[in-house]
Amino acid sequence: MSDAIETVAFRMRLNPDQADEYRRRHDAIWPELANELKTRGVLDYRIFLDPESLALFAVMTRRRDHGLDTLPDTEIMQRWWAMMGDIMKTNPDQSPVQVDLQPMFTLA
């Protein structure tokens, strides 16, 4: 893997009985949000659900010089969080509750 990119992972939590709605909303992600993520350095972004615990596991590959730190300040991100807030655990600012995951093993 190039030194110019990095992979990060984190966990979020879905509310009960919201898996279908979560998938539906992400299948219809706003093109302007997808473009903003890519413009800011996201190369690959995948989210997986553990249906037993309702944990969402996200894995993101991004440029090391990404611009994601200021993404929460944008109007598009604020609107997305507001739309998603009814189906997942959120912070007071409507951002999803995220727990960073520690890398333990890589096979490259």
C-alpha positions in Angstrom: 0.0 0.0 0.0 1.2 3.4 -0.8 2.5 5.7 1.9 0.1 8.4 0.5 -3.0 6.5 1.6 -4.2 5.0 4.9 -7.1 2.8 6.0 -9.1 3.6 9.1 -12.0 1.8 10.7 -14.7 2.7 13.2 -17.9 1.4 14.8 -21.3 3.1 14.9 -24.6 1.8 16.3 -27.9 1.3 14.5 -31.2 1.6 16.2 -33.3 -1.6 16.4 -35.3 -2.5 13.3 -33.6 0.2 11.1 -31.3 -2.0 8.9 -33.5 -1.8 5.8 -33.9 1.9 6.2 -30.2 2.5 6.7 -29.4 0.5 3.5 -32.1 2.3 1.6 -30.8 5.8 2.5 -27.2 4.8 1.7 -28.3 3.2 -1.6 -29.7 6.7 -2.4 -26.7 8.7 -1.1 -26.9 12.2 -2.4 -24.5 12.6 -5.3 -23.2 15.9 -3.9 -22.3 14.2 -0.6 -20.5 11.3 -2.5 -18.6 13.8 -4.5 -17.7 15.8 -1.4 -16.3 12.7 0.2 -14.2 11.8 -2.9 -13.0 15.4 -3.3 -11.8 15.4 0.3 -9.7 12.2 -0.2 -11.9 9.2 0.3 -10.9 6.4 -2.0 -13.0 3.6 -0.7 -15.6 3.5 2.0 -17.5 0.4 3.2 -19.9 -0.1 6.0 -20.9 -3.5 7.4 -23.7 -4.5 9.8 -23.5 -7.0 12.6 -27.2 -7.8 12.9 -26.9 -9.4 16.3 -25.4 -6.3 18.0 -26.6 -3.7 15.5 -23.0 -2.5 15.3 -22.0 -0.8 12.0 -18.4 -1.3 11.1 -16.9 1.2 8.7 -13.7 0.8 6.8 -12.3 3.8 4.9 -9.3 4.1 2.7 -8.3 7.7 2.2 -5.4 9.9 1.2 -3.2 10.8 4.1 -3.6 14.5 3.1 -7.4 14.2 3.2 -9.6 17.1 4.0 -12.2 15.2 6.1 -11.4 17.1 9.3 -13.5 20.1 8.2 -16.3 18.0 6.6 -18.5 18.2 9.7 -18.6 22.0 9.2 -20.2 21.7 5.8 -23.9 22.2 5.2 -24.2 18.9 3.2 -22.8 16.9 6.1 -25.0 18.6 8.6 -28.1 17.8 6.4 -27.0 14.1 6.1 -26.5 13.8 9.8 -29.9 15.3 10.5 -31.6 12.9 8.1 -29.8 9.9 9.6 -30.2 10.8 13.2 -33.6 9.0 13.7 -32.2 5.6 12.8 -28.8 5.5 14.6 -27.1 6.5 17.8 -25.9 10.1 17.6 -24.1 12.8 19.6 -25.8 16.1 20.6 -24.6 17.7 17.4 -26.3 14.9 15.4 -23.0 13.3 14.3 -23.0 9.5 14.6 -21.4 8.1 17.7 -18.2 6.7 16.4 -15.6 4.5 18.2 -12.3 4.2 16.4 -11.1 0.6 15.9 -7.5 -0.4 16.4 -5.7 -2.2 13.7 -4.7 -5.7 14.8 -3.7 -7.6 11.6 -3.2 -6.9 8.0 -2.5 -9.3 5.2 -1.3 -7.4 2.1 
